[in-house]
Amino acid sequence: MEDLFDIRGRVVVVTGACGVLGSTIVDYFAAQGCKVVLLAREHSRQKAEAAVAAIKARGEEAMFLPSDVMDEASLCADREEILKTYGSIDVLLNCAGGNLAAANVNPDGNIFDMDIEATRKVFELNLFGAILPTRVFAQAMVRSKKASIINFCSMSSFRPLSRVCGYGMAKSALASWTQWLAGEMALKFGDGIRVNAIAPGFILTNQNRSLLTNEDGSLTERSHKIIGHTPFGRFLEPDEMCGALHYLASDASGAVTGTILAVDGGFNTFSI
């Protein structure tokens, strides 16, 4: 019987490949026998090249390309290099994103203190940082008529969270974009091009550390509220996202499109 979860040999492109979550994802898909392309900013070159070297030392396949998800010309150059090397693009993981402290509204502030420019930057990175790579890499995907695009939403895609105004707006917009694009791609290019997203729960990363931990490493009041609202009673680990991503990347989810899969320890559905 066919193994619907077998993704060996697939070309997997990961934006934001050097972040805490991106690095874990890259390592996982390489271990599954995929050919993994790490896309990250030039300043992450040393980290990306070390990751590629470690993957190749295990006998697996990976390559790094310096990239800017907000620069369409850069992405087009990456696409051509990927096609030249591997011949296809089977899975796109739009993992790039993040927040800026200046785009948050602090407890002692209010809407009138919002840094509009920082908020705009966060919004554009998290929304257009997925739209632009999709526009570029999907051009190769539609030619093969079979591919999976996976976006990274958030708990703030489902409900507004205090403080993270720009980030929350962008992630809710990304959820809408995911659902719209799923229908658009299927109607225009056939049922082989699928678009889904995962919505990770709360993972302690470099980007949210200042919100979730104090300078001494102890948990902030915000962290205690999050954990108190999470039935699992803890923060999640990056590798706990990998099973959901594997499913969405594989033929096991061949009839699944437009879905936002929460991997959150129960946070989104918990009331009291």
C-alpha positions as CSV (number, residue, x, y, z in Angstrom):
1,M,0.0,0.0,0.0
2,E,1.2,3.5,-0.8
3,D,2.7,5.5,2.0
4,L,0.8,8.7,1.9
5,F,3.3,10.3,4.3
6,D,6.4,9.6,2.2
7,I,8.0,12.9,1.2
8,R,11.4,11.7,0.3
9,G,13.0,13.5,-2.6
10,R,10.6,16.5,-2.5
11,V,12.1,20.0,-2.8
12,V,11.2,22.0,0.2
13,V,11.8,25.8,0.3
14,V,11.9,27.4,3.8
15,T,11.9,31.2,4.2
16,G,13.1,32.5,7.5
17,A,15.2,29.3,7.7
18,C,17.5,30.5,10.4
19,G,15.0,31.4,13.1
20,V,14.3,29.1,16.1
21,L,11.3,27.6,14.3
22,G,12.8,27.7,10.8
23,S,16.0,25.9,11.9
24,T,14.0,23.1,13.5
25,I,11.8,22.7,10.4
26,V,14.8,22.6,8.1
27,D,16.5,19.9,10.1
28,Y,13.3,17.8,10.2
29,F,12.5,17.9,6.5
30,A,16.1,17.1,5.6
31,A,15.9,14.1,7.9
32,Q,12.8,12.9,6.1
33,G,14.8,12.7,2.8
34,C,13.7,16.0,1.3
35,K,16.0,18.4,-0.6
36,V,15.8,21.5,1.6
37,V,16.5,25.0,0.5
38,L,17.2,27.5,3.2
39,L,16.3,31.1,2.4
40,A,17.5,33.7,4.9
41,R,19.0,37.2,5.0
42,E,22.7,37.6,4.2
43,H,23.5,38.4,7.8
44,S,22.5,34.8,8.7
45,R,24.9,33.3,6.1
46,Q,27.3,31.8,8.7
47,K,24.4,30.1,10.6
48,A,22.8,28.9,7.4
49,E,26.0,27.5,5.9
50,A,26.7,25.6,9.2
51,A,23.2,24.1,9.1
52,V,23.7,23.0,5.5
53,A,27.1,21.5,6.3
54,A,25.6,19.5,9.2
55,I,22.8,18.2,7.0
56,K,25.2,17.1,4.3
57,A,27.4,15.4,6.9
58,R,24.5,13.2,7.6
59,G,24.2,12.3,4.0
60,E,21.1,14.5,3.4
61,E,20.6,17.3,0.9
62,A,20.3,21.0,1.5
63,M,21.4,24.4,0.1
64,F,21.4,28.0,1.3
65,L,20.5,31.0,-0.8
66,P,20.7,34.5,0.6
67,S,17.3,36.0,0.2
68,D,15.0,38.9,1.2
69,V,11.3,38.0,1.3
70,M,10.4,41.6,0.7
71,D,12.5,41.8,-2.5
72,E,10.8,40.1,-5.4
73,A,13.8,40.4,-7.6
74,S,15.9,38.5,-5.0
75,L,13.2,35.8,-4.8
76,C,13.1,35.4,-8.6
77,A,16.8,34.9,-8.7
78,D,16.5,32.3,-5.9
79,R,13.7,30.5,-7.8
80,E,15.9,30.2,-10.9
81,E,18.8,28.8,-8.9
82,I,16.6,26.3,-7.2
83,L,15.1,25.1,-10.5
84,K,18.6,24.9,-12.0
85,T,19.8,22.7,-9.1
86,Y,16.8,20.6,-8.3
87,G,14.4,21.0,-11.2
88,S,11.2,21.7,-9.2
89,I,9.7,23.3,-6.1
90,D,7.3,20.9,-4.3
91,V,6.7,22.6,-0.9
92,L,7.0,26.2,0.2
93,L,7.0,27.0,3.9
94,N,6.5,30.7,4.5
95,C,8.2,30.8,7.9
96,A,9.7,34.3,7.7
97,G,8.1,36.9,10.0
98,G,8.4,38.4,13.4
99,N,7.7,41.4,15.5
100,L,9.4,44.6,16.7
101,A,9.2,45.9,20.2
102,A,8.4,49.3,18.9
103,A,5.2,47.9,17.3
104,N,3.8,46.8,20.6
105,V,1.5,48.8,22.8
106,N,3.0,48.6,26.4
107,P,0.8,48.2,29.4
108,D,1.4,51.8,30.5
109,G,0.7,53.1,27.0
110,N,-2.3,53.3,24.6
111,I,-3.2,53.7,21.0
112,F,-1.9,57.2,20.9
113,D,1.6,56.0,21.7
114,M,1.7,53.5,18.8
115,D,4.7,53.7,16.6
116,I,3.0,53.7,13.2
117,E,6.1,53.1,11.2
118,A,7.2,50.1,13.2
119,T,3.6,48.8,13.1
120,R,3.6,49.2,9.3
121,K,7.0,47.3,9.0
122,V,5.7,44.4,11.1
123,F,2.5,44.2,9.2
124,E,4.2,44.2,5.8
125,L,6.8,41.6,6.9
126,N,4.3,39.1,8.2
127,L,1.8,39.5,5.4
128,F,3.7,40.5,2.3
129,G,6.7,38.4,3.5
130,A,4.4,35.4,2.6
131,I,2.6,36.9,-0.4
132,L,5.7,37.8,-2.4
133,P,7.5,34.4,-2.0
134,T,4.2,32.7,-2.9
135,R,3.8,34.8,-6.1
136,V,7.4,34.0,-7.1
137,F,7.7,30.3,-6.2
138,A,4.1,29.3,-7.2
139,Q,5.0,30.1,-10.8
140,A,7.2,27.0,-10.8
141,M,4.6,25.0,-8.8
142,V,1.7,25.5,-11.2
143,R,3.8,24.1,-14.0
144,S,4.2,20.8,-12.1
145,K,0.5,20.9,-11.1
146,K,1.2,19.4,-7.7
147,A,2.6,21.4,-4.7
148,S,1.9,22.5,-1.2
149,I,2.1,26.0,0.2
150,I,2.1,26.3,3.9
151,N,1.9,29.7,5.7
152,F,2.5,30.4,9.4
153,C,-0.4,32.0,11.2
154,S,-0.6,32.5,14.9
155,M,-3.0,32.4,17.8
156,S,-3.6,36.1,17.0
157,S,-5.0,35.0,13.6
158,F,-8.1,33.8,15.5
159,R,-8.4,36.4,18.2
160,P,-6.8,39.8,19.0
161,L,-4.1,39.5,21.7
162,S,-3.2,42.4,23.9
163,R,-0.1,44.5,23.1
164,V,0.9,42.9,19.7
165,C,-1.2,45.2,17.5
166,G,0.7,45.1,14.2
167,Y,1.6,41.5,14.5
168,G,-1.9,40.5,15.2
169,M,-3.4,42.4,12.3
170,A,-0.9,40.9,9.9
171,K,-1.4,37.3,11.1
172,S,-5.2,37.6,10.9
173,A,-4.8,39.0,7.4
174,L,-2.5,36.1,6.6
175,A,-5.2,33.6,7.6
176,S,-7.6,35.4,5.3
177,W,-5.0,35.3,2.5
178,T,-4.4,31.6,3.0
179,Q,-8.1,30.8,2.7
180,W,-8.6,33.0,-0.3
181,L,-5.5,31.7,-2.1
182,A,-6.5,28.1,-1.5
183,G,-9.7,28.6,-3.6
184,E,-8.0,30.8,-6.2
185,M,-5.2,28.3,-6.9
186,A,-7.6,25.3,-7.1
187,L,-10.0,27.1,-9.4
188,K,-7.3,28.5,-11.7
189,F,-4.7,25.8,-11.6
190,G,-6.3,22.6,-10.5
191,D,-6.7,20.6,-7.3
192,G,-3.0,19.7,-7.1
193,I,-1.9,23.1,-5.8
194,R,-2.9,23.3,-2.1
195,V,-2.6,26.2,0.3
196,N,-2.8,25.7,4.1
197,A,-1.4,27.1,7.3
198,I,-0.4,26.1,10.7
199,A,-1.1,28.4,13.7
200,P,1.6,27.6,16.3
201,G,0.7,28.1,20.0
202,F,3.2,29.9,22.2
203,I,6.8,29.0,21.7
204,L,9.6,30.8,23.5
205,T,11.7,32.4,20.7
206,N,14.2,35.3,20.5
207,Q,11.4,37.4,19.0
208,N,9.0,37.1,21.9
209,R,11.5,36.6,24.8
210,S,11.2,40.2,26.0
211,L,7.4,39.8,26.3
212,L,7.5,36.4,28.0
213,T,10.5,36.4,30.3
214,N,12.1,38.9,32.7
215,E,15.7,39.9,32.6
216,D,16.5,37.2,35.2
217,G,14.8,34.5,33.0
218,S,11.7,34.2,35.1
219,L,8.3,34.2,33.5
220,T,6.4,37.5,33.1
221,E,2.8,38.0,34.2
222,R,1.9,37.6,30.5
223,S,3.5,34.2,30.4
224,H,1.6,33.0,33.4
225,K,-1.7,34.2,31.8
226,I,-0.8,32.3,28.6
227,I,0.1,29.1,30.4
228,G,-3.0,29.4,32.5
229,H,-5.1,29.5,29.4
230,T,-3.3,26.5,27.8
231,P,-4.7,23.1,28.8
232,F,-1.2,21.6,28.2
233,G,0.0,23.9,31.0
234,R,3.3,24.8,29.3
235,F,4.9,26.5,26.3
236,L,5.3,24.4,23.2
237,E,8.6,23.3,21.6
238,P,9.5,24.1,18.0
239,D,9.7,20.4,17.0
240,E,6.1,19.9,18.0
241,M,5.1,21.8,14.8
242,C,6.9,19.2,12.5
243,G,4.2,16.5,12.5
244,A,1.5,18.9,11.3
245,L,3.8,20.4,8.7
246,H,4.8,16.9,7.5
247,Y,1.1,16.1,7.1
248,L,0.3,19.2,5.1
249,A,3.3,18.7,2.9
250,S,2.5,15.1,2.1
251,D,-0.1,13.3,0.0
252,A,-1.9,12.4,3.2
253,S,-3.5,15.8,3.1
254,G,-4.2,15.6,-0.6
255,A,-7.8,16.8,-0.3
256,V,-7.0,19.5,2.4
257,T,-6.7,23.1,1.3
258,G,-7.7,26.4,2.9
259,T,-7.2,24.9,6.4
260,I,-5.5,26.7,9.3
261,L,-4.3,23.9,11.6
262,A,-3.8,25.0,15.2
263,V,-0.9,23.4,17.0
264,D,-1.4,25.1,20.3
265,G,-1.8,22.7,23.3
266,G,-5.5,23.6,23.3
267,F,-5.1,27.4,23.8
268,N,-7.4,28.5,21.0
269,T,-10.4,26.4,22.1
270,F,-10.1,26.6,25.9
271,S,-12.5,28.8,27.8
272,I,-12.5,28.0,31.5
